[in-house]
């Protein structure tokens, strides 16, 4: 069975935040933080509508 897309994008966002914490410089950290925000937005777009 395929993974729920919302969960997939949330996991990707979490991984990007982990990378941001380990980033060697501010520019890399900011890039990972921005990607995390994009993945969070994608997760919200995949959320079921009730």
Biopython code that builds the backbone (N, CA, C, O; Angstrom):
import numpy as np
from Bio.PDB.StructureBuilder import StructureBuilder

atoms = [
    (1, "UNK", "N", (0.840, -1.188, 0.000)),
    (1, "UNK", "CA", (0.000, 0.000, 0.000)),
    (1, "UNK", "C", (0.885, 1.252, 0.000)),
    (1, "UNK", "O", (1.898, 1.302, 0.698)),
    (2, "UNK", "N", (0.512, 2.214, -0.752)),
    (2, "UNK", "CA", (1.283, 3.459, -0.862)),
    (2, "UNK", "C", (1.132, 4.294, 0.408)),
    (2, "UNK", "O", (0.107, 4.255, 1.088)),
    (3, "UNK", "N", (2.177, 5.040, 0.697)),
    (3, "UNK", "CA", (2.163, 5.907, 1.865)),
    (3, "UNK", "C", (1.248, 7.110, 1.612)),
    (3, "UNK", "O", (1.156, 7.609, 0.491)),
    (4, "UNK", "N", (0.588, 7.557, 2.656)),
    (4, "UNK", "CA", (-0.262, 8.740, 2.592)),
    (4, "UNK", "C", (0.601, 9.941, 2.175)),
    (4, "UNK", "O", (1.614, 10.213, 2.819)),
    (5, "UNK", "N", (0.221, 10.661, 1.116)),
    (5, "UNK", "CA", (1.036, 11.792, 0.650)),
    (5, "UNK", "C", (1.267, 12.863, 1.723)),
    (5, "UNK", "O", (2.344, 13.455, 1.784)),
    (6, "UNK", "N", (0.276, 13.107, 2.554)),
    (6, "UNK", "CA", (0.438, 14.120, 3.592)),
    (6, "UNK", "C", (1.545, 13.712, 4.566)),
    (6, "UNK", "O", (2.369, 14.540, 4.953)),
    (7, "UNK", "N", (1.563, 12.456, 4.955)),
    (7, "UNK", "CA", (2.589, 11.963, 5.871)),
    (7, "UNK", "C", (3.958, 12.021, 5.207)),
    (7, "UNK", "O", (4.944, 12.394, 5.843)),
    (8, "UNK", "N", (4.022, 11.656, 3.936)),
    (8, "UNK", "CA", (5.286, 11.701, 3.199)),
    (8, "UNK", "C", (5.879, 13.109, 3.230)),
    (8, "UNK", "O", (7.057, 13.273, 3.546)),
    (9, "UNK", "N", (5.081, 14.125, 2.908)),
    (9, "UNK", "CA", (5.600, 15.491, 2.860)),
    (9, "UNK", "C", (5.956, 16.009, 4.248)),
    (9, "UNK", "O", (6.886, 16.803, 4.389)),
    (10, "UNK", "N", (5.228, 15.573, 5.276)),
    (10, "UNK", "CA", (5.580, 15.974, 6.642)),
    (10, "UNK", "C", (6.931, 15.376, 7.042)),
    (10, "UNK", "O", (7.734, 16.034, 7.705)),
    (11, "UNK", "N", (7.176, 14.136, 6.639)),
    (11, "UNK", "CA", (8.470, 13.513, 6.936)),
    (11, "UNK", "C", (9.598, 14.226, 6.197)),
    (11, "UNK", "O", (10.682, 14.411, 6.749)),
    (12, "UNK", "N", (9.351, 14.619, 4.970)),
    (12, "UNK", "CA", (10.369, 15.361, 4.207)),
    (12, "UNK", "C", (10.680, 16.691, 4.888)),
    (12, "UNK", "O", (11.842, 17.090, 4.970)),
    (13, "UNK", "N", (9.642, 17.379, 5.377)),
    (13, "UNK", "CA", (9.845, 18.652, 6.074)),
    (13, "UNK", "C", (10.682, 18.440, 7.334)),
    (13, "UNK", "O", (11.579, 19.231, 7.629)),
    (14, "UNK", "N", (10.393, 17.389, 8.065)),
    (14, "UNK", "CA", (11.144, 17.091, 9.280)),
    (14, "UNK", "C", (12.615, 16.803, 8.950)),
    (14, "UNK", "O", (13.511, 17.245, 9.669)),
    (15, "UNK", "N", (12.857, 16.070, 7.875)),
    (15, "UNK", "CA", (14.225, 15.770, 7.460)),
    (15, "UNK", "C", (14.967, 17.059, 7.088)),
    (15, "UNK", "O", (16.144, 17.215, 7.411)),
    (16, "UNK", "N", (14.280, 17.973, 6.413)),
    (16, "UNK", "CA", (14.914, 19.251, 6.056)),
    (16, "UNK", "C", (15.255, 20.061, 7.301)),
    (16, "UNK", "O", (16.295, 20.718, 7.346)),
    (17, "UNK", "N", (14.392, 20.019, 8.308)),
    (17, "UNK", "CA", (14.686, 20.739, 9.549)),
    (17, "UNK", "C", (15.907, 20.140, 10.244)),
    (17, "UNK", "O", (16.734, 20.865, 10.796)),
    (18, "UNK", "N", (16.011, 18.815, 10.211)),
    (18, "UNK", "CA", (17.194, 18.160, 10.782)),
    (18, "UNK", "C", (18.454, 18.608, 10.049)),
    (18, "UNK", "O", (19.479, 18.875, 10.676)),
    (19, "UNK", "N", (18.379, 18.689, 8.729)),
    (19, "UNK", "CA", (19.531, 19.150, 7.953)),
    (19, "UNK", "C", (19.865, 20.604, 8.277)),
    (19, "UNK", "O", (21.036, 20.979, 8.325)),
    (20, "UNK", "N", (18.837, 21.420, 8.499)),
    (20, "UNK", "CA", (19.061, 22.829, 8.836)),
    (20, "UNK", "C", (19.815, 22.950, 10.160)),
    (20, "UNK", "O", (20.684, 23.809, 10.305)),
    (21, "UNK", "N", (19.484, 22.092, 11.119)),
    (21, "UNK", "CA", (20.165, 22.129, 12.414)),
    (21, "UNK", "C", (21.638, 21.783, 12.280)),
    (21, "UNK", "O", (22.466, 22.284, 13.042)),
    (22, "UNK", "N", (21.971, 20.932, 11.318)),
    (22, "UNK", "CA", (23.351, 20.475, 11.140)),
    (22, "UNK", "C", (24.117, 21.272, 10.083)),
    (22, "UNK", "O", (25.277, 20.978, 9.796)),
    (23, "UNK", "N", (23.468, 22.271, 9.513)),
    (23, "UNK", "CA", (24.081, 23.047, 8.425)),
    (23, "UNK", "C", (25.333, 23.783, 8.910)),
    (23, "UNK", "O", (25.361, 24.319, 10.018)),
    (24, "UNK", "N", (26.361, 23.800, 8.067)),
    (24, "UNK", "CA", (27.620, 24.433, 8.463)),
    (24, "UNK", "C", (27.595, 25.965, 8.409)),
    (24, "UNK", "O", (28.452, 26.617, 9.006)),
    (25, "UNK", "N", (26.627, 26.539, 7.705)),
    (25, "UNK", "CA", (26.596, 28.002, 7.596)),
    (25, "UNK", "C", (25.148, 28.494, 7.489)),
    (25, "UNK", "O", (24.220, 27.711, 7.287)),
    (26, "UNK", "N", (24.987, 29.800, 7.628)),
    (26, "UNK", "CA", (23.656, 30.405, 7.654)),
    (26, "UNK", "C", (22.912, 30.245, 6.331)),
    (26, "UNK", "O", (21.701, 30.021, 6.329)),
    (27, "UNK", "N", (23.609, 30.355, 5.221)),
    (27, "UNK", "CA", (22.945, 30.257, 3.913)),
    (27, "UNK", "C", (22.369, 28.854, 3.700)),
    (27, "UNK", "O", (21.246, 28.704, 3.218)),
    (28, "UNK", "N", (23.137, 27.845, 4.057)),
    (28, "UNK", "CA", (22.657, 26.462, 3.914)),
    (28, "UNK", "C", (21.498, 26.214, 4.863)),
    (28, "UNK", "O", (20.511, 25.582, 4.487)),
    (29, "UNK", "N", (21.610, 26.708, 6.092)),
    (29, "UNK", "CA", (20.543, 26.551, 7.080)),
    (29, "UNK", "C", (19.247, 27.180, 6.566)),
    (29, "UNK", "O", (18.175, 26.584, 6.665)),
    (30, "UNK", "N", (19.360, 28.388, 6.019)),
    (30, "UNK", "CA", (18.174, 29.082, 5.504)),
    (30, "UNK", "C", (17.549, 28.307, 4.346)),
    (30, "UNK", "O", (16.326, 28.206, 4.255)),
    (31, "UNK", "N", (18.373, 27.766, 3.472)),
    (31, "UNK", "CA", (17.856, 26.996, 2.338)),
    (31, "UNK", "C", (17.081, 25.774, 2.817)),
    (31, "UNK", "O", (16.009, 25.474, 2.293)),
    (32, "UNK", "N", (17.616, 25.071, 3.809)),
    (32, "UNK", "CA", (16.913, 23.898, 4.335)),
    (32, "UNK", "C", (15.623, 24.304, 5.052)),
    (32, "UNK", "O", (14.616, 23.604, 4.952)),
    (33, "UNK", "N", (15.645, 25.409, 5.760)),
    (33, "UNK", "CA", (14.431, 25.888, 6.437)),
    (33, "UNK", "C", (13.351, 26.261, 5.420)),
    (33, "UNK", "O", (12.170, 25.987, 5.637)),
    (34, "UNK", "N", (13.754, 26.885, 4.313)),
    (34, "UNK", "CA", (12.792, 27.252, 3.269)),
    (34, "UNK", "C", (12.194, 26.004, 2.617)),
    (34, "UNK", "O", (10.998, 25.959, 2.330)),
    (35, "UNK", "N", (13.030, 24.997, 2.387)),
    (35, "UNK", "CA", (12.521, 23.745, 1.814)),
    (35, "UNK", "C", (11.539, 23.088, 2.780)),
    (35, "UNK", "O", (10.520, 22.543, 2.355)),
    (36, "UNK", "N", (11.842, 23.138, 4.075)),
    (36, "UNK", "CA", (10.936, 22.564, 5.070)),
    (36, "UNK", "C", (9.577, 23.252, 5.013)),
    (36, "UNK", "O", (8.539, 22.596, 5.107)),
    (37, "UNK", "N", (9.584, 24.577, 4.858)),
    (37, "UNK", "CA", (8.315, 25.308, 4.765)),
    (37, "UNK", "C", (7.535, 24.910, 3.502)),
    (37, "UNK", "O", (6.314, 24.759, 3.539)),
    (38, "UNK", "N", (8.248, 24.746, 2.403)),
    (38, "UNK", "CA", (7.588, 24.319, 1.165)),
    (38, "UNK", "C", (6.972, 22.928, 1.321)),
    (38, "UNK", "O", (5.858, 22.679, 0.859)),
    (39, "UNK", "N", (7.703, 22.025, 1.976)),
    (39, "UNK", "CA", (7.187, 20.674, 2.179)),
    (39, "UNK", "C", (5.986, 20.685, 3.122)),
    (39, "UNK", "O", (5.044, 19.916, 2.931)),
    (40, "UNK", "N", (6.010, 21.555, 4.143)),
    (40, "UNK", "CA", (4.854, 21.667, 5.039)),
    (40, "UNK", "C", (3.627, 22.150, 4.263)),
    (40, "UNK", "O", (2.517, 21.655, 4.460)),
    (41, "UNK", "N", (3.844, 23.115, 3.389)),
    (41, "UNK", "CA", (2.739, 23.623, 2.564)),
    (41, "UNK", "C", (2.198, 22.519, 1.665)),
    (41, "UNK", "O", (0.986, 22.376, 1.498)),
    (42, "UNK", "N", (3.096, 21.751, 1.096)),
    (42, "UNK", "CA", (2.681, 20.634, 0.237)),
    (42, "UNK", "C", (1.865, 19.619, 1.032)),
    (42, "UNK", "O", (0.878, 19.080, 0.531)),
    (43, "UNK", "N", (2.282, 19.358, 2.280)),
    (43, "UNK", "CA", (1.547, 18.433, 3.141)),
    (43, "UNK", "C", (0.131, 18.942, 3.391)),
    (43, "UNK", "O", (-0.826, 18.167, 3.377)),
    (44, "UNK", "N", (0.005, 20.239, 3.618)),
    (44, "UNK", "CA", (-1.325, 20.810, 3.842)),
    (44, "UNK", "C", (-2.192, 20.699, 2.595)),
    (44, "UNK", "O", (-3.401, 20.497, 2.698)),
    (45, "UNK", "N", (-1.590, 20.829, 1.426)),
    (45, "UNK", "CA", (-2.338, 20.702, 0.184)),
    (45, "UNK", "C", (-2.810, 19.267, -0.041)),
    (45, "UNK", "O", (-3.814, 19.037, -0.716)),
    (46, "UNK", "N", (-2.091, 18.312, 0.522)),
    (46, "UNK", "CA", (-2.449, 16.904, 0.371)),
    (46, "UNK", "C", (-3.460, 16.443, 1.434)),
    (46, "UNK", "O", (-4.002, 15.342, 1.338)),
    (47, "UNK", "N", (-3.709, 17.271, 2.427)),
    (47, "UNK", "CA", (-4.622, 16.891, 3.505)),
    (47, "UNK", "C", (-6.027, 16.679, 2.977)),
    (47, "UNK", "O", (-6.488, 17.415, 2.104)),
    (48, "UNK", "N", (-6.713, 15.667, 3.509)),
    (48, "UNK", "CA", (-8.085, 15.417, 3.051)),
    (48, "UNK", "C", (-9.021, 16.570, 3.433)),
    (48, "UNK", "O", (-8.878, 17.182, 4.491)),
    (49, "UNK", "N", (-9.950, 16.840, 2.570)),
    (49, "UNK", "CA", (-10.914, 17.913, 2.811)),
    (49, "UNK", "C", (-12.209, 17.271, 3.316)),
    (49, "UNK", "O", (-12.778, 16.390, 2.672)),
    (50, "UNK", "N", (-12.652, 17.730, 4.472)),
    (50, "UNK", "CA", (-13.890, 17.173, 5.054)),
    (50, "UNK", "C", (-15.083, 18.020, 4.698)),
    (50, "UNK", "O", (-16.204, 17.706, 5.099)),
]
sb = StructureBuilder()
sb.init_structure("model")
sb.init_model(0)
sb.init_chain("A")
sb.init_seg("    ")
for serial, (resi, resn, name, xyz) in enumerate(atoms, 1):
    if name == "N":
        sb.init_residue(resn, " ", resi, " ")
    sb.init_atom(name, np.array(xyz, "f"), 0.0, 1.0, " ", f" {name:<3s}", serial, name[0])
structure = sb.get_structure()
